[in-house]
Amino acid sequence: MKNKKQTRRDFKNSVFKRDGFKCVFCNFGPFLENPEIYFDAHHITDRNEMPNGGYHESNGITLCKEECHIKAERFHITEGKEWEDGMHPDDLYEMIGSSKELAIKNSELL
C-alpha cells in the first residue's frame, strides 16, 4: 500500500507526463527537469470532494504556478460561485479529455 506522499508524487508525475510538462491552459513550458518548480498538478474537483482524494490523472491538470493555478483556485476558494474565463472545472476536464464522472469512477478504484 502506498503512503500519502508517494500517492501525491505519482499523481503529480502522471499528470505532468500526460500534459507534456507544460501548462495546459497557457502552454508555458515544457520543463522536463524539476517541473514542480514551475507547475502544479491541480485537482480539478477538490480532493476533499472525491473518493480517495481524487489522486487520479483524470482529475488533474498541469497548470503554471505563477498565473494559471491561482486563477483555477478561484473556483474552489469561492465554493464554485466565481471562476476565471475558461477555468471552470468543466472547461478544465474538457482540456484533458476527461469529466467529473470519469474522475470519480477512476478515483474509486484507487
ZADO-1210 file (C-alpha; in nm, 4 decimals, padded with zeros to 6 digits):
<atoms>
<atom x="00.0000" y="00.0000" z="00.0000" code="MET" pos="1"/>
<atom x="00.1355" y="00.3420" z="-00.0978" code="LYS" pos="2"/>
<atom x="00.1716" y="00.6174" z="00.1577" code="ASN" pos="3"/>
<atom x="00.0177" y="00.9588" z="00.1002" code="LYS" pos="4"/>
<atom x="00.3470" y="01.1178" z="-00.0057" code="LYS" pos="5"/>
<atom x="00.4032" y="00.8527" z="-00.2746" code="GLN" pos="6"/>
<atom x="00.0400" y="00.8821" z="-00.3902" code="THR" pos="7"/>
<atom x="00.0808" y="01.2579" z="-00.4346" code="ARG" pos="8"/>
<atom x="00.4140" y="01.2163" z="-00.6152" code="ARG" pos="9"/>
<atom x="00.2683" y="00.9552" z="-00.8519" code="ASP" pos="10"/>
<atom x="-00.0338" y="01.1786" z="-00.9212" code="PHE" pos="11"/>
<atom x="00.1848" y="01.4792" z="-00.9982" code="LYS" pos="12"/>
<atom x="00.4221" y="01.2817" z="-01.2187" code="ASN" pos="13"/>
<atom x="00.1454" y="01.1165" z="-01.4211" code="SER" pos="14"/>
<atom x="-00.0351" y="01.4485" z="-01.4748" code="VAL" pos="15"/>
<atom x="00.2849" y="01.6296" z="-01.5776" code="PHE" pos="16"/>
<atom x="00.3833" y="01.3490" z="-01.8143" code="LYS" pos="17"/>
<atom x="00.0392" y="01.3283" z="-01.9779" code="ARG" pos="18"/>
<atom x="00.0379" y="01.7068" z="-02.0289" code="ASP" pos="19"/>
<atom x="00.3868" y="01.7159" z="-02.1810" code="GLY" pos="20"/>
<atom x="00.5440" y="01.9026" z="-01.8877" code="PHE" pos="21"/>
<atom x="00.3726" y="02.2285" z="-01.9800" code="LYS" pos="22"/>
<atom x="00.0760" y="02.4339" z="-01.8635" code="CYS" pos="23"/>
<atom x="-00.2315" y="02.3091" z="-02.0452" code="VAL" pos="24"/>
<atom x="-00.4007" y="02.6475" z="-02.0188" code="PHE" pos="25"/>
<atom x="-00.1287" y="02.8902" z="-02.1377" code="CYS" pos="26"/>
<atom x="00.1266" y="02.6451" z="-02.2894" code="ASN" pos="27"/>
<atom x="00.4094" y="02.7702" z="-02.0630" code="PHE" pos="28"/>
<atom x="00.6934" y="02.5187" z="-02.0809" code="GLY" pos="29"/>
<atom x="00.7872" y="02.2459" z="-02.1341" code="PRO" pos="30"/>
<atom x="01.0239" y="02.1898" z="-01.8419" code="PHE" pos="31"/>
<atom x="01.1360" y="01.8298" z="-01.8195" code="LEU" pos="32"/>
<atom x="01.3795" y="01.8870" z="-01.5335" code="GLU" pos="33"/>
<atom x="01.2240" y="01.9788" z="-01.1988" code="ASN" pos="34"/>
<atom x="00.8777" y="02.0570" z="-01.3382" code="PRO" pos="35"/>
<atom x="00.7397" y="02.1034" z="-00.9852" code="GLU" pos="36"/>
<atom x="00.9320" y="02.4334" z="-00.9694" code="ILE" pos="37"/>
<atom x="00.7139" y="02.5754" z="-01.2491" code="TYR" pos="38"/>
<atom x="00.3896" y="02.3754" z="-01.2319" code="PHE" pos="39"/>
<atom x="00.1209" y="02.2416" z="-01.0048" code="ASP" pos="40"/>
<atom x="-00.0835" y="01.9306" z="-01.0681" code="ALA" pos="41"/>
<atom x="-00.4190" y="02.0939" z="-00.9961" code="HIS" pos="42"/>
<atom x="-00.7081" y="01.8813" z="-00.8679" code="HIS" pos="43"/>
<atom x="-00.9928" y="01.9846" z="-01.0969" code="ILE" pos="44"/>
<atom x="-01.2529" y="01.8706" z="-00.8467" code="THR" pos="45"/>
<atom x="-01.1305" y="01.9403" z="-00.4952" code="ASP" pos="46"/>
<atom x="-00.9676" y="01.6344" z="-00.3403" code="ARG" pos="47"/>
<atom x="-01.1973" y="01.6631" z="-00.0363" code="ASN" pos="48"/>
<atom x="-01.4976" y="01.6035" z="-00.2636" code="GLU" pos="49"/>
<atom x="-01.3502" y="01.2984" z="-00.4383" code="MET" pos="50"/>
<atom x="-01.3198" y="00.9339" z="-00.3386" code="PRO" pos="51"/>
<atom x="-00.9694" y="00.8560" z="-00.2113" code="ASN" pos="52"/>
<atom x="-00.8657" y="01.2187" z="-00.2579" code="GLY" pos="53"/>
<atom x="-00.9114" y="01.2211" z="-00.6359" code="GLY" pos="54"/>
<atom x="-00.5458" y="01.1364" z="-00.6937" code="TYR" pos="55"/>
<atom x="-00.6045" y="01.0038" z="-01.0436" code="HIS" pos="56"/>
<atom x="-00.4745" y="01.1817" z="-01.3526" code="GLU" pos="57"/>
<atom x="-00.8305" y="01.2089" z="-01.4867" code="SER" pos="58"/>
<atom x="-00.8873" y="01.4637" z="-01.2062" code="ASN" pos="59"/>
<atom x="-00.5618" y="01.6529" z="-01.2562" code="GLY" pos="60"/>
<atom x="-00.4303" y="01.9150" z="-01.4940" code="ILE" pos="61"/>
<atom x="-00.0879" y="02.0759" z="-01.5231" code="THR" pos="62"/>
<atom x="-00.1052" y="02.4498" z="-01.4594" code="LEU" pos="63"/>
<atom x="00.1745" y="02.7024" z="-01.4184" code="CYS" pos="64"/>
<atom x="00.2175" y="02.8159" z="-01.0589" code="LYS" pos="65"/>
<atom x="00.2523" y="03.1843" z="-01.1277" code="GLU" pos="66"/>
<atom x="-00.0721" y="03.2545" z="-01.3114" code="GLU" pos="67"/>
<atom x="-00.2976" y="02.9726" z="-01.4163" code="CYS" pos="68"/>
<atom x="-00.3080" y="02.7680" z="-01.0970" code="HIS" pos="69"/>
<atom x="-00.4011" y="03.0780" z="-00.8998" code="ILE" pos="70"/>
<atom x="-00.6805" y="03.1501" z="-01.1490" code="LYS" pos="71"/>
<atom x="-00.8121" y="02.7923" z="-01.1295" code="ALA" pos="72"/>
<atom x="-00.8181" y="02.8046" z="-00.7488" code="GLU" pos="73"/>
<atom x="-01.0699" y="03.0901" z="-00.7595" code="ARG" pos="74"/>
<atom x="-01.3453" y="02.8337" z="-00.8240" code="PHE" pos="75"/>
<atom x="-01.2502" y="02.6381" z="-00.5107" code="HIS" pos="76"/>
<atom x="-01.1933" y="02.9450" z="-00.2927" code="ILE" pos="77"/>
<atom x="-01.5382" y="03.0877" z="-00.3766" code="THR" pos="78"/>
<atom x="-01.7046" y="02.7456" z="-00.3356" code="GLU" pos="79"/>
<atom x="-01.7978" y="02.7391" z="-00.7032" code="GLY" pos="80"/>
<atom x="-01.9572" y="03.0830" z="-00.7157" code="LYS" pos="81"/>
<atom x="-01.6879" y="03.2526" z="-00.9279" code="GLU" pos="82"/>
<atom x="-01.4282" y="03.1456" z="-01.1808" code="TRP" pos="83"/>
<atom x="-01.1995" y="03.2907" z="-01.4438" code="GLU" pos="84"/>
<atom x="-01.2961" y="03.2534" z="-01.8105" code="ASP" pos="85"/>
<atom x="-01.2000" y="02.9064" z="-01.9299" code="GLY" pos="86"/>
<atom x="-01.1192" y="02.7882" z="-01.5761" code="MET" pos="87"/>
<atom x="-01.4485" y="02.6279" z="-01.4769" code="HIS" pos="88"/>
<atom x="-01.3914" y="02.2618" z="-01.3863" code="PRO" pos="89"/>
<atom x="-01.5944" y="02.1526" z="-01.6897" code="ASP" pos="90"/>
<atom x="-01.3560" y="02.3535" z="-01.9121" code="ASP" pos="91"/>
<atom x="-01.0500" y="02.2014" z="-01.7450" code="LEU" pos="92"/>
<atom x="-01.1845" y="01.8459" z="-01.7769" code="TYR" pos="93"/>
<atom x="-01.2533" y="01.9098" z="-02.1443" code="GLU" pos="94"/>
<atom x="-00.8952" y="02.0295" z="-02.1992" code="MET" pos="95"/>
<atom x="-00.7615" y="01.6918" z="-02.0837" code="ILE" pos="96"/>
<atom x="-01.0353" y="01.4751" z="-02.2357" code="GLY" pos="97"/>
<atom x="-01.1900" y="01.3807" z="-01.9033" code="SER" pos="98"/>
<atom x="-01.5029" y="01.4524" z="-01.6990" code="SER" pos="99"/>
<atom x="-01.6049" y="01.4672" z="-01.3353" code="LYS" pos="100"/>
<atom x="-01.7883" y="01.1375" z="-01.3753" code="GLU" pos="101"/>
<atom x="-01.4783" y="00.9647" z="-01.5140" code="LEU" pos="102"/>
<atom x="-01.2591" y="01.1163" z="-01.2422" code="ALA" pos="103"/>
<atom x="-01.4966" y="00.9891" z="-00.9725" code="ILE" pos="104"/>
<atom x="-01.5025" y="00.6422" z="-01.1247" code="LYS" pos="105"/>
<atom x="-01.1220" y="00.6276" z="-01.1534" code="ASN" pos="106"/>
<atom x="-01.0750" y="00.7676" z="-00.8038" code="SER" pos="107"/>
<atom x="-01.2982" y="00.4994" z="-00.6576" code="GLU" pos="108"/>
<atom x="-01.0558" y="00.2392" z="-00.7942" code="LEU" pos="109"/>
<atom x="-00.7535" y="00.3865" z="-00.6144" code="LEU" pos="110"/>
</atoms>
